[in-house]
Amino acid sequence: MCHMAGPEKLDKLETVTYCFHKLPCFNGKGQKVSRESQNPKRGWRRHRNGGFSLLELVIVIVIISVLLVLAISRLLALMVDAERVTMEAVAGTLRSAIGMKVAEGIVKSKVSELRAFEGSNPMALLAETPHNYLGELDGVDPAKLEDGNWYFDKRDKTLVYLVRNKGFFAGGQPAPPRARFALRLVYSDRGGNGVFDPGVDVIEGLRLSPVEKYSWSR
């Protein structure tokens, strides 16, 4: 019994595999073997990590979709802000030109002559008009004009801006959405009738006013 146990014990020792951390594995015969062959779960895990599961793919698609929606919303907000700032910048430039004309009338003691500018085209006061100014038009259909442009309506005596981002603009004139401005006379209404009375009311200046209230949203 003891003689037979010896070889059997030796055969088992020959199948022992020696593995060290970050070093190759060797069996009892000195032959190099792979770690995966000694640990089947390790090899399966490596194969498992080689691709995406359906759930992981769905999660990635959802995340990308949310980021895309946020990016588009932010881009639209920036476009609306750009249009609003550009429109108000033109209106601010016109108000500065009007202020200079009023100051000139005061210095030259010709304030009474400012009345002639009421209802006129404020773009005529600029040395250079904006590139998106279409000029003076008489009774034109605004729906046939390109959005994002200015023009002076000779019939209504108003300066008109055609809104490009219509969904973010409220007030003004509808179909198509547009903001209208008019050059008004500023005076002290001594009679209280809301109408300038020569010889009674005193002229104080000129003002570029919106004909209808409007607002921008984001």
Buried (B, 14 or more C-beta within 10 A) or exposed (E): EEEEEEEEEEEEEEEEBEEEEEEEBBBBEEEEBEEBEEEEEEBEEEEEEEEEEEEEEEEEEEEEEEEEEEEEEEEBBEEBBEBBEBBEEBBEBBBEBBBEBBEEBEEEEEBEEBEEBBEBBBBEBBEEBBEBBBEBBEEBEBEEBEBBBBBBBBEBBBBBBBBBBEEBBEEBBEEBBBBBBBBBBBBEEEEEEEEBEEEEBEBBBBBBEBBEEBEBEE
